[in-house]
Amino acid sequence: MSFYAAADLNDTIVAPITPPGVGAIGVLRMSGSNAIAICNSVFKGKDLTRQRSHTLHFGAIVNPNNKQVIDEVLVSVFKAPHSYTSENTVEVSCHGSPYILQQVIQLFITGGARLAKPGEFTLRAFLHGKLDLSQAEAVADLIASETEAAHHIALNQMRGGFSGQLQQLREQLIHFASLIELELDFSTEDVEFADRTQLTQLVQQLLYALTQLIESFALGNVIKNGVATVIAGRPNAGKSTLLNALLNEERAIVSEIAGTTRDTIEETLNINGITFRLIDTAGLREAQDRIEAIGVEKTLQKIAQATLLLYVFDVTQLTPAEVEKDLQQLHPNDAQLLVIANKIDELDEKTENSFRNLYPEAYLPLSAKQGNGIAALKQALYQIVTGQTANNSNSAALLQNNAIVSNARHAEALQNAREALQQVLQGISLHISGELLAADIRRALAYLASITGAEITPDDLLGNIFSKFCIGK
């Protein structure tokens, strides 16, 4: 392998599995055939090599050269194959001093271990069949999860919910693929083992299931990564006031002086488990100086990257024609839009209707300063992303009994598998040869297999996936 040489996987490896820095407890993990013996060589207490798996032992780590006690510790013993990696494993709980942890690691390295590479423990779990590839990737997502919904998706995937569904799809397709391959062996006798009508029905069922999974990526992606939400508009429209009202804190400076916000301000807002990455931007106008020009340029860049655009305007200062002109220039075609009419408490109903009629489905009136309409805005944000009202649901409930795709690599592989199956359907309708039909089925199976690692996975793919893990996982 490019990142993990095959020979390295026979080494005994060690790394901290708690975050760096001072803490009450620090934990080291060591895995490999010699892990228990290496730890036992510097452990003063019971003979660890003679203890049962899944047992905990109190003792001390002692430097064998000068007999100095490094720390009193608890050692957890896990014997192969009953461990996270399926190898002999010890986990040593020390006091959380970086010095202590480094001294213990150094003793283990002197005894024959080496430092683990990022994700190497989970890589070994995958290679030993403890996890499939999608479950292994879910481990990293679980560690990074910041909301209940993100935690739910990652935990469900790590437990095999997603890969279990894929396995069912693959097994059905493999059955027909084997029958078509059998036909090729009897091609001179013009026999047909695979019923084309049944195959058509199966492929249609598979296409429906794949489409459901692919469409779930829109929700899974925003739950995992958050929604890039840009607050934009002209100077003094109330953008910073709106940001403060959404966060319920004075995060941005609010002033009557135009151009107060020169740079972007980014904060996160959690609404029922969905994270919105709020980006307050500089007011859009003809820049008065070089610094403001840079701020306006950054605003335009953020708008181009937005998933959701909150266009804020002061209803007492702009006309409907000016609002429409702004949005024709600003609104990215692929971004969701909310048109926020601010200072609505200062406007009469007749004038407001002229604004409302411009964008009836995206229009939302409020008073950021008074706080009126903020709850309705949060409701609208949540509903745009989930299709559900925030009062009646939460994002974790949306995920119950549903397989959700949150990994971009998985979504791409599912797209490719769907395209291959569409080729199968087209081939059946055109009565193409079994050889060409089998090639398209094999292609679909290969894409599905690349998600779970059910077949040989390219080394560079493994290196790319596991090198992004944290040290100690």
Protein Blocks (a to p, Z undefined) as FASTA:
>chain_A
ZZlcfklmmpccdddfbdedddfbdcdddedjklmmmmmmmcgcddfklpcehiacdddd
ddfklopafbdcdddddddfbbfkopacddddddfbfklmmmmmmmmmmnopacddehkl
mmmmmmnopacfklmmmmmmmmmpcbfklmmmmmmmmnommmmmmmmmmmmmmmmmmmmm
mmmmmmmnopafbdfklmmmmmmmmmmmmmmmmmmmmmmmmmmnopadddeddehiommm
mmmmmnopafbccdfbghklmbdcdddddeehiacdddddddddddfbfklmmmmmmmmm
mmmmpmbdcddddfklbcfklmmmmmmmmmcfkbccddddehklmpcfklmmmmmmmmmm
lgccddfknopoklmmmmmmmmmmnopafklpcfklmmgopacdfbfklmmmmmmmmmmm
mmmmmmmmnopafklmmmmmmmmmmmmmmmnopaccdfklmmmmmmmpcehZZ
